[in-house]
Every structure is written in structure tokens, then in C-alpha cells.
Amino acid sequence: MAAKSKKKPGGLLAAVQKASKPDSVVETPSADVLTMRAPETKSFDGGDVLAATIDGPPSVQSEALNSKRRKPASAPSRKNTRLIAGHFDPEVARQLRMLAAEEDTTIQELLREALDLLFAKKGKAQITALMQSHR
């Protein structure tokens, strides 16, 4: 039987373990200080939960809680664009990927072509015309 490798905990478990050190102090980029009290076990309908408490000014608490939720910088090619998406059967997604591979193109380009055909069928301006009038 192979021995299990020991992995360092990540995510919520790591945050709780870090906070479990009584009165640990964390400095924030804004030079405010947070005090993290030892976690307590709290009971809920679903069982016991380990809850840590963060003390400090509300702005610092918010900064600490949202520090990992920052939006990643988007690629320059996505500037001034909007995501258009839909939920489809996995077979539809598979067929679209296969078509893109067969035609040596991207799903993005196939969707552009499909939208252009739809706009033409419905008597609407095509994507190229929309982009030129937008600039």
C-alpha cells in the first residue's frame, strides 16, 4: 500500500489553522492591524463548525475577507467586450469543440460566425458593422 503524501492545507482549512493561534496579529497593506482570536466551535443544524473571529476596523475586516476575491486583470483582447454565454447539453459542447478542431479555428470564431448568420437572418447589423459604428 502506498503511503499518503502529506499536503499542506489550503483554502479555508489553512485560514482556520492560521487563525487558531490565539491573538495572532496580522498587518494589512493599509498599516492597520487585525487581531484574530482563536476559533470557537459553534453548533448549527448541520453539525459543529469552527468559526474564527477577526477584530479590527470594518474597512480592514472587509479587506482581510476579500483579499483573495480580487478580480484578476483581464487580457487586453477582452477590453471593451462582454461575455455572452449559455448552458447546453454536454454533447452540444463536444460537437462545437470537434467542429472547431476540424476547421482549425476557435470556438470564439465559430460563435462569431453563428451570431453573424443569426443577425443577417433577422435583418440586424452584423458584428463587423456594429464594431465599426461603435468606434
Secondary structure, 3 states (H helix, E strand, C coil): CCCCCCCCCCHHHHHHHHHCCCCEEEECCCCCEEEEEEEEEEEECCEEEEEEEEECCHHHHHHHHHCCCCCCCCCHHHCCCCCCCCCCCHHHHHHHHHHHHHCCCCHHHHHHHHHHHHHHHCCCCCHHHHHHHHC
